[in-house]
Amino acid sequence: MWNYTETVMEHYRNPRNVGSIDDADAVGEAGSLSCGDMLKLYLKVDKNGIITDAKFQTFGCGSAVASSSILTEMVIGKHIDDAKKITNKQIAEALGGLPPEKMHCSVMGHEALEAAIADYYGLEIPVHSEEEIVCRCFDVTKSFLEDEIKNNNLKTIEDVINYTKAGGGCGRCKGKIKEILEENLKKQQETQLTKTQMIIKVNNVIEKHISAELRKDGGDIELIDVDGNKIKVKLTGRCQACNRSQITLTHFVEATLKQHINDEIEIIQV
């Protein structure tokens, strides 16, 4: 028996915004009756892009109802571009969490939202070829699996089943799922190596071209982290309390790193 939070139970017993919108500005669907879960999401959007109403119709378990219900509350009042940023993790977190075996319900909510936003902007949902489908029991594509594995940091086949249902039917696709998991792990390792190389490169520029100048005025700089082209640093010594510290960061530190590394560098003070 799964343990559900009080929030999940409340939204299951008293779901919000159930129904349809006849003159909806956007409609999105996710799941299928053959999978056992299906969601249809309706959005009403005003001339400023604000979602003024949202309703849903769902066929599925209590977690599917609760995820759909909380999603409508999350999007109402948001600009549609901000609603686009909502992730399945945030849907689950808004419910106080979901059992691992039910995380696919939050994923279904996220899919329906993406489909509705695509509908609002007049974008076509890609039609996948038979070759792209990994799990035929639940009609799950490779690109969808790759996105969910990356976004939710899935590590095992059991994780994939819980989040996407892929592999939870006949099981014939488990070998392919394992290959995709291994490919993702390899990509993560390559990214980590690139980050390590970036840290070394940034440190070299700081030591050779930046720190020496800052030390002349009793200050210095410390590298905290590197996230792609976002460089997180901390000013120390006199630079830390200087009222011109932001100018130093932008016009000296950032400019120097851009000159020696690339033009996309962005300095963030922590």
C-alpha positions in Angstrom: 0.0 0.0 0.0 1.4 3.4 -1.0 1.6 6.3 1.5 0.0 9.4 0.2 0.3 12.9 1.6 -2.7 14.8 3.0 -2.4 17.2 0.0 -2.7 14.3 -2.4 -5.7 12.9 -0.6 -7.4 16.3 -0.4 -7.0 16.9 -4.2 -8.2 13.4 -4.9 -11.3 13.7 -2.7 -12.0 17.3 -3.7 -10.4 17.9 -7.1 -10.3 21.5 -8.2 -11.3 22.8 -11.7 -12.8 19.5 -13.0 -14.5 19.9 -16.4 -13.9 21.5 -19.8 -13.8 25.0 -21.3 -15.9 25.3 -24.4 -14.0 28.3 -25.8 -10.6 27.3 -24.5 -7.6 29.1 -26.0 -5.4 26.0 -25.6 -6.1 22.3 -25.1 -3.5 19.6 -24.4 -3.7 15.8 -24.0 -1.4 13.3 -22.5 -1.4 9.5 -21.8 -3.9 7.1 -23.3 -6.7 4.9 -22.2 -4.7 1.8 -23.2 -2.0 2.9 -20.6 -4.6 3.3 -17.9 -4.1 7.1 -17.5 -5.2 9.9 -19.6 -5.4 13.7 -19.1 -7.0 16.5 -21.1 -6.1 20.0 -20.0 -8.0 23.2 -21.0 -6.6 26.7 -20.7 -8.2 30.1 -21.0 -5.7 32.9 -21.7 -6.3 36.6 -21.8 -4.9 39.2 -24.3 -1.8 39.7 -22.0 -0.9 36.0 -22.0 -2.2 35.4 -18.4 -4.0 32.1 -17.8 -7.3 33.1 -16.3 -8.8 29.6 -16.1 -7.8 26.0 -16.3 -9.9 22.8 -16.2 -9.1 19.2 -16.6 -10.7 15.8 -17.4 -8.8 12.7 -16.4 -9.1 9.0 -16.4 -6.8 7.3 -14.0 -5.8 6.7 -10.4 -6.0 9.0 -7.4 -2.5 10.3 -8.1 -3.5 11.2 -11.6 -6.5 13.1 -10.3 -4.5 14.9 -7.6 -1.7 15.8 -10.0 -4.2 17.2 -12.6 -6.0 19.2 -9.9 -2.9 20.8 -8.4 -1.6 21.6 -11.8 -4.6 23.7 -12.7 -4.1 25.7 -9.4 -0.4 26.2 -10.3 -1.1 27.6 -13.7 -4.1 29.9 -13.1 -2.8 33.5 -12.7 0.5 32.8 -14.4 1.7 34.1 -17.7 1.7 31.3 -20.2 5.5 31.6 -20.7 6.0 31.2 -16.9 3.6 28.2 -16.9 5.9 26.6 -19.5 8.6 26.5 -16.9 6.6 24.2 -14.5 8.2 20.8 -14.3 6.8 17.5 -13.2 9.0 17.7 -10.1 7.3 20.9 -9.1 3.9 19.3 -9.6 4.9 16.4 -7.3 6.5 18.8 -4.7 3.3 20.9 -4.7 1.5 17.7 -3.6 4.0 17.1 -0.8 5.5 14.3 -2.8 4.3 11.2 -4.7 5.3 7.6 -4.2 8.0 6.6 -6.7 5.6 4.2 -8.4 3.2 7.2 -9.1 5.6 9.8 -10.4 4.4 9.1 -13.9 1.2 10.9 -13.0 3.1 14.2 -12.5 4.9 13.5 -15.8 1.6 13.1 -17.5 0.5 16.5 -16.1 3.7 18.1 -17.4 3.1 16.5 -20.9 -0.5 17.8 -21.0 0.7 21.3 -20.1 3.4 21.3 -22.8 0.9 20.1 -25.3 -1.6 22.8 -24.3 1.1 25.5 -24.6 2.1 24.2 -28.0 -1.5 24.4 -29.1 -1.8 28.0 -27.8 1.2 29.0 -30.0 0.0 26.9 -33.0 2.9 24.5 -32.8 2.4 20.9 -34.0 3.2 18.1 -31.7 5.8 15.8 -33.4 4.5 12.6 -34.8 7.0 9.9 -34.0 7.9 7.1 -36.4 7.7 3.4 -35.3 11.5 3.3 -35.2 11.5 6.0 -32.4 9.2 4.1 -30.1 11.1 2.2 -27.4 8.2 0.8 -25.3 5.3 -0.3 -27.5 3.1 -1.3 -24.6 2.9 2.4 -23.5 3.9 4.1 -26.8 7.0 5.7 -25.2 9.6 7.2 -27.5 13.4 7.4 -27.1 13.4 11.2 -27.1 10.8 11.3 -24.3 12.8 8.7 -22.3 16.0 10.7 -22.7 14.4 13.9 -21.5 12.9 12.3 -18.4 16.1 10.4 -17.6 18.0 13.7 -17.8 15.4 16.0 -16.1 14.7 13.6 -13.2 18.2 12.1 -12.9 16.9 8.5 -13.4 19.5 5.8 -12.8 17.7 2.4 -13.0 15.1 0.7 -15.1 12.8 0.7 -12.0 13.2 4.5 -11.9 12.2 4.7 -15.6 9.1 2.5 -15.0 8.0 4.7 -12.1 8.3 7.9 -14.0 7.3 6.9 -17.6 5.8 3.3 -17.3 8.2 2.3 -20.1 9.3 -1.3 -19.3 6.4 -2.0 -17.0 4.5 -4.0 -19.6 5.8 -7.0 -21.4 9.4 -6.0 -20.5 10.9 -6.6 -23.9 12.2 -3.0 -24.1 14.2 -3.2 -20.9 17.4 -3.9 -22.9 16.9 -0.8 -24.9 16.1 1.2 -21.8 19.3 0.0 -20.2 21.3 1.2 -23.3 19.6 4.6 -23.1 20.5 4.8 -19.4 24.1 4.0 -20.1 24.3 6.6 -22.9 23.0 9.2 -20.5 25.5 8.3 -17.9 28.3 8.6 -20.5 27.0 12.0 -21.5 27.0 13.1 -17.8 30.6 12.0 -17.4 31.6 13.9 -20.5 29.8 17.0 -19.2 31.5 16.6 -15.8 34.9 16.4 -17.6 34.1 19.6 -19.5 33.2 21.3 -16.3 36.4 20.3 -14.7 38.4 21.6 -17.7 36.4 24.9 -17.5 37.2 25.3 -13.8 41.0 24.8 -14.5 40.8 27.3 -17.3 39.0 29.9 -15.3 41.3 29.5 -12.3 44.3 30.0 -14.6 42.9 33.3 -16.0 42.1 34.4 -12.4 45.6 33.7 -11.2 47.4 35.1 -14.2 45.3 38.2 -15.1 42.9 39.1 -12.3 44.1 38.3 -8.7 47.4 40.2 -9.1 45.5 43.4 -10.0 43.0 43.1 -7.2 45.7 42.4 -4.6 47.4 45.7 -5.4 44.4 47.3 -3.7 44.2 44.8 -0.8 41.5 42.7 -2.4 41.2 39.3 -4.1 38.7 37.0 -5.7 37.7 33.3 -5.1 36.2 31.0 -7.6 33.1 29.3 -6.1 31.6 27.3 -8.9 31.2 26.9 -12.7 27.9 26.2 -14.3 28.4 26.2 -18.1 29.3 29.8 -18.9 28.0 31.1 -15.5 31.0 31.7 -13.3 30.2 32.1 -9.6 32.9 34.1 -7.6 33.3 35.8 -4.3 35.3 39.0 -3.8 37.4 39.0 -0.7 39.5 41.5 1.3 38.9 45.2 0.5 37.0 44.3 -2.7 34.3 42.7 -0.7 33.2 45.9 1.0 34.0 48.3 -1.9 31.1 50.2 -3.2 32.5 49.8 -6.7 32.6 46.0 -6.4 29.9 45.5 -9.1 31.8 47.7 -11.6 35.0 45.6 -10.8 33.1 42.4 -11.5 31.5 43.5 -14.7 34.1 45.8 -16.3 37.3 44.0 -15.1 36.7 40.4 -14.0 34.0 39.5 -16.5 35.6 41.4 -19.3 38.9 39.6 -18.7 37.4 36.2 -18.6 35.4 36.9 -21.8 38.7 38.0 -23.5 40.6 34.8 -22.5 37.7 32.2 -22.6 34.6 33.2 -24.6 32.1 36.0 -25.0 29.3 34.1 -23.3 30.9 34.3 -19.8 28.6 35.7 -17.1 29.9 36.5 -13.6 27.7 35.9 -10.6 28.7 37.2 -7.2 27.9 35.0 -4.3 
